Amino acid sequence: MEQVEKQKGRGASAVPVDDPWDDAPASGRDGRTEAGATGDGRTGAVPRQRVPSAAEIYLEVQRSPAFQEVRGRYRRFVFPASFAFLTWYLAYVVAATAAPGLMARPVAGAVNVAMVAGLGQFLTTFLLTWAYARHARLRRDRAALELRWDTQEMTRGAAHR
């Protein structure tokens, strides 16, 4: 109990001026910052380097050529694939409403064009999913993982300073 009271009784002047954990700016006894002070109470020493925040690090990574390349690879696959699939889906819906005679035409026994096209929708969904996963694995995952590790290292370094 006695130690706690002693610590409570310590004034701000008990903290050494050259304490590396003290983030307060160096100031003289009158409260003004000394010219040429470095933040550690010494005049003329090497100034502290500014540590970037996590937001600044993420913005820097986002502007990097490596990130732009990963993003470009993603877009070059996703936009055409999405357009093709939506076009195929809308063609199926339009054909089902605008040409019911065509969709009712038998292909084999009780199986008609509408059933084949509907099963084709399921097949293309699975094929598109497979193609996306393959594209990601072969063209983006390694680069994205390297970016992730680099970003984590930079943010970890910023947190420890």
Beta strands, then each sheet from edge to edge (+ up, - down):
strand 1: 106-108
strand 2: 111-112
sheet 1: 1+ 2-
end
